[in-house]
C-alpha cells in the first residue's frame, strides 16, 4: 500500500471547498454523475477513433444506496484511470497552480471563483466522512487501483480488485448527511440535475433520464407532437403551449434550446423562473435573469450553452460579454418569431393575444430593441371586442376625430369594459374608438409608451366628461342661472370617507347623465400602479384619498324639479342618490356607503308607495 499527502500546500482545501464552492449540498450528485458521463463520453470518442479494441459494450451509469454500509455509489463503465492518472487528477486536485488558486480565492465568496478548475469530485466531501475511488482503465494491462481519503490531506493508495473497466465512487455518508441515504431524496436529486444527461442513468434498476431531449435534435427532425410532448415532460401539469422557438446557433457562441410561449389566462397566473439553464445537458439553474431579458423570463423551456461562464460549482453565472450577446440573440429570435406569426396568420395571432399581449407589452417597456420590432405587431383590442388594431391602424381609423390641440393622437382606453360600459357607449356614439388596456402590465405600459411614442396620449374613457376627453373646453354653457348652479354645488358638496370630491356644473347635452364622476388621469394611473405592486411614486399616491370630480349636467331636466322641491330632506336624498349612482359607475361606492345607498332607496320607494296609497284613499 502506498500512502502520501494530497499535493496542495495548505490544510485548508477541504474547508474552502465546503464553505465557498458549494453552498447547496445537493450539487455533489450532479458533479459526480457528470464526471461519470464525461468518462463515458471520452470512451466513446476513443472508440470512434479506433483507440479502444473491441466492442465497448454497455456504458450505462448506475447509482446505488447501501443503507447498512451507509454508502452511496456512482458507477460508470467509462475510460477509468490508471495509477498515474489517479495521482495526477485526484492527488493534484485536478488543477494546476493549487497554491495560487488558494491564495487568490481563500476568504472570497463563490461569485468570484471562475469555473475552470475541475473540482467537481471534491464536492463529495461535503456529505462524506470517507470517499473511495475504485477504478480500472480501458488500457490493456492496466491494473485496478483503489484510492481512499477521509477529507484530510492524507490518502491511501493500493491495488484493487476490479475486473471491469470504469470507475466506482463510493461515498461513506456522514451523520449530518444521512438524508442522502434515502432513496426518494436521491431520486429527486437525480431527476433535478441529471434528467437530460446524454448517457443512460439507472437508480434502483430504473432509468431516470432522457439522454436525447428535443433541444439536442435538429428542428427538421421534430414534429409538432414532439415539441408538445417535450413540453409535457418539462411541465407535466400545464396546458399545451401556444407555440415555441427552437434555438440553434454555433457562432459567435454555442447555444441550443427550446422556448415555449405558455397560455396565460389571467394576469395572476404569470410565473417567472420557468426556464432551465443547462451546460452540455447538465442542469445548472432555473434562475436565468443574467442571460434572458427580464420580459422573456415569462417564457418556459430550456437553454443549453457551454459558452455561458459559470463559477466552479456551476451554480452562478459570471459577468462576460457572451452573456449579453446571448440575451440579444434570444430577444431577436423571439421578436422575429412573433413578427412571422403576425404576418403569416394574423387571425390566429389575434386569438392568442390574451396571452401574447403580456409578453409583448412587458418587452416593449423593458427593451428598446424589442420595442422597435414590436411596434409592428403589438395589438390593441377594441372595447366592444372582435376587432384589433396596430398603433398605425388605430391612428388611421381615428385621424379625423382623435387629435388634441397639440396634434397628438388621443388613444381612449378602458380598464374594465363592464364597469365603464356607459362611458364606452357614449364615446362610441361620438365616433371615438376605445380599446381595452386591462392587464396587470397595462398601467406601466401606458406610462412608458407615452414617453416612447411622443405623439400619443392615453386617456381613460372615464377620466373626464365625454366633451373633454379629446380637447378640454371650459366654455360650456348651462341653462341654469349662477344662483341655481351655486345651489347645486352646495347640494352636491357631501363629505365622504376616503374620497376627495370636487363639484363643477357644466352645460352638457340633455341626453347626458345628470351627474358624472371622473377621476383625474394622472392620479388614477398612480393608484393603479400602487394596486399592482408598483413602488416609488405609485406607492406614495396609493395612500392618498381618491380624487373625484363630480360634473353636474346643468342641462339635464331633473334639476328643474329638484331645485323647485320645497322638501329639503327629499331634495338632499335625490341629490345624494345621483351622487352615489355616479360613484357606483366608477366602483367607488363601497362598504357602509353602499349599504346606506341601498337602504335610502328602499325608504324612498316605501315613501312613494305610501303617498300613492293615501292619494287613492283620498280620491275614494
HELIX and SHEET records of a PDB file:
HELIX    1   1 UNK A   13  UNK A   16  1                                   4    
HELIX    2   2 UNK A   17  UNK A   21  3                                   5    
HELIX    3   3 UNK A   27  UNK A   48  1                                  22    
HELIX    4   4 UNK A   83  UNK A   86  1                                   4    
HELIX    5   5 UNK A   87  UNK A   91  3                                   5    
HELIX    6   6 UNK A   98  UNK A  105  1                                   8    
HELIX    7   7 UNK A  110  UNK A  112  5                                   3    
HELIX    8   8 UNK A  120  UNK A  126  5                                   7    
HELIX    9   9 UNK A  175  UNK A  181  5                                   7    
HELIX   10  10 UNK A  183  UNK A  193  1                                  11    
HELIX   11  11 UNK A  214  UNK A  216  5                                   3    
HELIX   12  12 UNK A  219  UNK A  221  5                                   3    
HELIX   13  13 UNK A  224  UNK A  234  1                                  11    
HELIX   14  14 UNK A  267  UNK A  269  5                                   3    
HELIX   15  15 UNK A  294  UNK A  298  5                                   5    
HELIX   16  16 UNK A  321  UNK A  344  1                                  24    
HELIX   17  17 UNK A  346  UNK A  351  1                                   6    
HELIX   18  18 UNK A  353  UNK A  366  1                                  14    
HELIX   19  19 UNK A  368  UNK A  374  1                                   7    
HELIX   20  20 UNK A  391  UNK A  398  1                                   8    
HELIX   21  21 UNK A  421  UNK A  429  1                                   9    
HELIX   22  22 UNK A  442  UNK A  452  1                                  11    
HELIX   23  23 UNK A  466  UNK A  468  5                                   3    
HELIX   24  24 UNK A  482  UNK A  492  1                                  11    
HELIX   25  25 UNK A  521  UNK A  531  1                                  11    
HELIX   26  26 UNK A  537  UNK A  542  1                                   6    
HELIX   27  27 UNK A  558  UNK A  564  1                                   7    
HELIX   28  28 UNK A  568  UNK A  585  1                                  18    
HELIX   29  29 UNK A  591  UNK A  619  1                                  29    
SHEET    1   A 9 UNK A   2  UNK A   5  0                                        
SHEET    2   A 9 UNK A 154  UNK A 159 -1                                        
SHEET    3   A 9 UNK A 145  UNK A 149 -1                                        
SHEET    4   A 9 UNK A 128  UNK A 136 -1                                        
SHEET    5   A 9 UNK A 166  UNK A 173 -1                                        
SHEET    6   A 9 UNK A  71  UNK A  76 -1                                        
SHEET    7   A 9 UNK A  61  UNK A  66 -1                                        
SHEET    8   A 9 UNK A 201  UNK A 203  1                                        
SHEET    9   A 9 UNK A 206  UNK A 207 -1                                        
SHEET    1   B 5 UNK A 243  UNK A 249  0                                        
SHEET    2   B 5 UNK A 255  UNK A 261 -1                                        
SHEET    3   B 5 UNK A 300  UNK A 304 -1                                        
SHEET    4   B 5 UNK A 275  UNK A 279  1                                        
SHEET    5   B 5 UNK A 282  UNK A 285 -1                                        
SHEET    1   C 2 UNK A 380  UNK A 381  0                                        
SHEET    2   C 2 UNK A 388  UNK A 389 -1                                        
SHEET    1   D 3 UNK A 434  UNK A 436  0                                        
SHEET    2   D 3 UNK A 409  UNK A 414  1                                        
SHEET    3   D 3 UNK A 456  UNK A 460  1                                        
SHEET    1   E 3 UNK A 499  UNK A 506  0                                        
SHEET    2   E 3 UNK A 546  UNK A 553  1                                        
SHEET    3   E 3 UNK A 515  UNK A 518 -1                                        
END                                                                             
